[in-house]
Amino acid sequence: MTELQTSPLTAELIDEAITDLHSIHDWLRFAVSQFNAADLYFGHGTDNPWDEAGMLMAFTLHLTHIADPVLLTTRLTRTEKRQFALLVQQRIERRVPAAYLTQHAYFADLPFFVDERVLVPRSPIAELIKQQFSRWFPLNPPSRILDLCTGSGCIAIASAHYLPDAEVDAIDISEDALTVADINIDQHGLYQRVFPILSDCYDAIPGQTYDLIVTNPPYVDAEDMADLPDEFRHEPELGLASGDDGLELTRRILADAAAHLNDDGVLICEVGNSMVALAERFPQVPFDWIEFANGGHGVFALTKAQLQQYQAFFKE
């Protein structure tokens, strides 16, 4: 964890704001101004200071969201003002993403518990889950799914939610991550269809096959790891770093995926900014790079047949 940053949000300024600011809108504007002055990074469920402030305000007021314009004009109690101000202060001084301060994040429109044992859910794969992966399974949705590198369990749980007949194995190498995944599986009542498994990649599931393998593995290369904004330092390095080129684990996933897919099975894998390195490493492979209506990049699909065809390259 990084050292505390110098904060413009002094005790005197907080006291002044508590006296002079009254409505939710007042306080959101105040937070945005403070966030901008502190030059924060946004990329853990939000991409701008207004939405980040909104997450903290909704948590303070025990609300799911605060988008209603009428709600914005309502006034805060003095206690609510101080609670919100303290969250804003922590966000600035410690550079902690809002999701960790609230221990709450949404993925595919579903709520999840999160803390610093897991990455904050933010994968564009959520869009594919809500579509039931229909592009690859237009007639029969996948009924047996492997979520590799499950972290908080968000992909596994969302897949089970939107595919009510599916069973999902949720694999992670981190016992801490699986503890968080267990919490979320229980909260969503899916313990009979989502099964957390401690494993290094496929090691614990020999002979098991699936209709779909979906994975958001670590994919940050060494250069980017050295330059990450402070907010990322609160996330587990195990969930981010993947060797010099960011592809250390992805190569393992590709090499052995075919053996764990049924005949018409599909691998969907997120590699983010390492998509360039992946395409350069395997120029002969026709990666199907997916376009997202709601933003996001660096996610590809390959069929079992394609994985088998190029398996020799992946195993080099």
C-alpha positions in Angstrom: 0.0 0.0 0.0 1.3 3.5 -0.8 1.9 6.2 1.7 -0.8 8.7 2.4 -1.0 11.6 -0.1 -1.2 15.2 0.9 -4.9 16.0 1.0 -6.5 19.4 0.2 -9.5 18.2 2.2 -8.5 19.6 5.7 -10.6 19.4 8.9 -11.3 23.1 8.5 -12.6 22.7 5.0 -14.8 19.8 6.1 -16.3 21.8 8.9 -16.9 24.7 6.5 -18.6 22.4 4.0 -20.8 20.9 6.8 -22.0 24.4 7.7 -22.4 25.8 4.2 -23.5 22.8 2.0 -26.9 21.2 2.4 -28.3 19.2 -0.5 -27.0 15.9 -2.0 -26.2 17.9 -5.2 -24.2 20.4 -3.1 -22.1 17.6 -1.7 -21.6 15.7 -4.9 -20.3 18.9 -6.5 -18.0 19.5 -3.6 -16.6 15.9 -3.8 -16.0 16.2 -7.6 -14.1 19.4 -7.0 -12.0 17.8 -4.4 -11.4 14.7 -6.5 -10.3 16.9 -9.5 -8.0 18.9 -7.3 -6.4 15.7 -6.0 -5.9 14.3 -9.5 -7.4 10.9 -8.7 -7.6 7.9 -11.1 -11.0 6.4 -12.0 -11.2 2.9 -13.4 -12.7 0.6 -10.8 -16.3 0.6 -11.7 -16.5 4.3 -12.7 -14.6 6.4 -15.2 -15.3 9.9 -13.8 -15.4 11.8 -10.5 -19.2 12.4 -10.5 -20.0 8.7 -10.6 -17.3 7.9 -8.0 -18.8 10.5 -5.7 -22.3 9.0 -6.4 -21.1 5.6 -5.3 -19.9 7.0 -2.0 -23.1 9.0 -1.5 -25.4 6.1 -2.2 -23.5 4.0 0.3 -23.7 6.8 2.9 -27.5 7.0 2.5 -28.1 3.3 2.2 -29.5 3.7 -1.4 -28.7 1.7 -4.5 -28.3 4.8 -6.6 -28.9 8.5 -6.5 -29.8 9.3 -10.2 -33.2 10.7 -9.5 -33.1 14.5 -10.0 -35.6 15.0 -7.2 -33.5 13.1 -4.8 -30.5 15.4 -5.6 -32.3 18.4 -4.1 -33.0 16.7 -0.7 -30.9 17.8 2.3 -28.5 15.8 4.3 -28.3 15.5 8.1 -25.2 16.7 9.8 -24.2 13.1 10.5 -24.7 12.1 6.9 -22.6 15.1 5.8 -19.7 14.1 8.1 -19.9 10.4 7.0 -19.8 11.3 3.4 -17.0 13.8 3.9 -14.9 11.2 5.7 -15.3 8.8 2.7 -14.3 11.5 0.3 -11.2 12.2 2.5 -10.2 8.5 2.5 -10.7 8.3 -1.2 -8.3 11.2 -1.7 -5.7 10.5 1.0 -5.3 6.8 0.6 -6.2 6.6 -3.2 -8.7 3.8 -2.3 -11.2 3.0 -5.1 -14.8 3.7 -3.9 -15.7 0.0 -4.2 -13.2 -0.9 -1.5 -14.4 1.9 0.8 -18.0 0.7 0.5 -17.1 -3.0 0.0 -19.8 -3.1 -2.6 -19.7 -3.2 -6.4 -22.1 -3.9 -9.3 -21.4 -6.3 -12.1 -24.0 -7.2 -14.8 -26.5 -5.2 -12.8 -25.9 -7.5 -9.8 -24.5 -6.5 -6.4 -21.3 -8.0 -5.1 -19.3 -7.8 -1.9 -15.6 -6.9 -2.5 -12.6 -6.1 -0.5 -8.8 -5.9 -1.2 -8.6 -9.7 -1.5 -10.1 -9.5 -5.0 -10.1 -7.2 -8.0 -13.0 -4.7 -8.3 -15.4 -6.2 -10.9 -15.3 -4.3 -14.1 -15.0 -6.7 -17.1 -16.9 -6.0 -20.3 -17.7 -9.7 -20.3 -20.7 -8.6 -18.3 -22.4 -7.6 -21.6 -21.9 -11.1 -23.0 -23.3 -12.7 -19.9 -26.5 -10.6 -20.0 -26.9 -11.7 -23.6 -26.5 -15.3 -22.5 -23.5 -15.7 -24.8 -26.1 -16.0 -27.6 -23.7 -15.1 -30.4 -21.9 -18.5 -29.8 -24.9 -20.4 -28.5 -27.9 -19.2 -30.6 -30.1 -22.3 -30.0 -29.0 -23.9 -26.7 -27.3 -21.8 -24.0 -24.3 -23.2 -22.3 -25.2 -25.5 -19.4 -21.8 -26.3 -18.1 -19.4 -23.3 -17.6 -15.9 -22.9 -16.3 -15.0 -19.4 -14.9 -11.2 -19.5 -14.7 -9.6 -16.9 -12.3 -13.0 -16.2 -10.7 -11.8 -13.7 -8.1 -14.9 -12.3 -6.4 -17.0 -14.9 -8.3 -18.8 -12.1 -10.3 -18.5 -13.8 -13.7 -19.5 -17.2 -12.4 -22.4 -15.8 -10.3 -23.7 -13.6 -13.1 -23.5 -16.4 -15.6 -25.6 -18.6 -13.3 -28.1 -15.8 -12.7 -28.6 -15.1 -16.4 -28.4 -18.8 -17.4 -30.7 -20.4 -14.9 -30.1 -23.9 -16.1 -26.3 -23.6 -16.0 -23.8 -25.0 -13.5 -20.6 -23.1 -13.1 -17.2 -24.2 -11.7 -15.4 -21.1 -10.3 -11.6 -21.6 -10.2 -9.0 -19.5 -8.5 -5.5 -20.0 -7.2 -6.1 -17.7 -4.3 -7.7 -19.0 -1.1 -8.5 -15.4 -0.1 -10.3 -14.8 -3.4 -12.4 -17.9 -3.0 -13.4 -16.8 0.5 -14.8 -13.7 -1.0 -16.4 -15.7 -3.8 -18.0 -17.9 -1.2 -19.6 -14.9 0.4 -21.1 -13.8 -2.9 -22.3 -17.2 -3.9 -24.1 -17.5 -0.5 -25.6 -14.0 -0.8 -27.0 -14.8 -4.3 -28.3 -18.2 -3.1 -26.3 -20.1 -5.8 -24.4 -22.6 -3.7 -26.1 -25.4 -5.5 -25.0 -24.2 -9.0 -21.8 -22.3 -8.5 -18.9 -24.3 -7.2 -15.7 -22.6 -6.0 -12.5 -24.7 -6.6 -9.0 -24.0 -5.5 -6.7 -24.7 -8.4 -3.7 -23.4 -10.4 -5.3 -23.0 -13.8 -6.8 -26.4 -14.8 -4.7 -28.6 -12.3 -7.7 -29.5 -10.1 -10.1 -30.5 -12.9 -8.4 -33.3 -14.9 -10.9 -34.8 -17.4 -13.6 -32.2 -16.8 -15.1 -30.6 -19.9 -17.4 -27.6 -20.4 -19.6 -25.9 -23.0 -17.9 -22.6 -22.3 -14.7 -21.5 -20.6 -14.8 -17.8 -19.7 -11.8 -16.2 -18.1 -10.5 -12.8 -17.0 -7.0 -13.8 -16.0 -4.1 -11.5 -14.9 -2.8 -9.8 -18.0 -0.8 -6.7 -17.0 2.8 -6.7 -18.3 5.8 -5.8 -16.2 6.1 -2.3 -17.7 2.5 -1.4 -17.0 2.7 -2.9 -13.5 5.5 -0.5 -12.7 3.5 2.5 -13.9 0.0 1.7 -12.4 -1.8 4.5 -10.7 -1.9 4.3 -6.9 -5.5 3.0 -6.9 -4.4 -0.3 -8.4 -1.9 -0.8 -5.5 -4.9 -1.7 -3.4 -5.8 -4.7 -5.6 -4.0 -8.0 -5.2 -1.0 -8.2 -7.5 -1.8 -11.9 -8.1 -4.9 -10.8 -10.0 -3.1 -8.3 -12.2 0.5 -9.3 -13.1 1.3 -11.9 -15.7 5.0 -11.9 -16.5 7.0 -9.6 -18.7 4.5 -9.5 -21.6 1.3 -9.9 -19.7 0.6 -13.3 -21.3 2.2 -15.8 -19.0 -1.1 -17.3 -17.7 -3.0 -16.6 -21.0 -0.6 -18.9 -22.8 -1.3 -21.7 -20.3 -5.0 -21.2 -20.7 -4.8 -21.4 -24.5 -2.5 -24.4 -24.5 -4.9 -26.6 -22.5 -8.3 -25.1 -23.2 -9.3 -27.6 -25.9 -8.9 -30.5 -23.6 -11.5 -29.0 -21.3 -14.1 -28.0 -23.9 -17.0 -30.1 -25.4 -17.1 -30.5 -29.1 -18.9 -27.2 -29.8 -17.3 -25.5 -26.9 -15.9 -21.9 -26.9 -13.2 -20.1 -24.9 -13.8 -16.4 -24.1 -10.8 -14.7 -22.6 -10.0 -11.1 -21.6 -6.5 -9.8 -22.1 -7.1 -6.0 -22.1 -4.2 -4.0 -23.3 -2.1 -7.1 -23.9 -4.2 -7.8 -27.0 -1.5 -6.3 -29.0 1.2 -8.5 -27.6 -1.1 -11.6 -28.0 -1.7 -10.8 -31.7 2.0 -10.3 -32.3 2.9 -13.5 -30.4 0.4 -15.6 -32.4 0.0 -13.8 -35.8 -1.4 -17.0 -37.4 -4.3 -17.4 -35.0 -7.6 -15.8 -36.1 -8.6 -14.3 -32.7 -12.2 -13.2 -32.7 -11.9 -9.8 -31.0 -15.3 -8.9 -29.6 -16.8 -5.4 -29.9 -18.9 -4.1 -27.0 -21.8 -1.8 -27.2 -21.1 -0.5 -23.7 -17.4 0.0 -24.1 -14.4 -2.3 -23.4 -11.8 -4.1 -25.5 -9.3 -6.9 -25.4 -11.7 -9.8 -25.2 -11.4 -12.6 -27.7 -13.2 -15.9 -28.5 -11.9 -19.1 -30.0 -13.7 -22.3 -30.7 -12.5 -25.7 -29.6 -11.7 -26.5 -33.3 -9.6 -23.4 -33.5 -7.8 -24.1 -30.3 -7.0 -27.6 -31.5 -5.8 -26.3 -34.9 -3.3 -23.9 -33.3 -2.5 -25.9 -30.2 1.1 -26.6 -31.3 1.8 -22.8 -31.4 0.3 -22.3 -28.0 2.4 -25.0 -26.4 5.7 -23.6 -27.8 
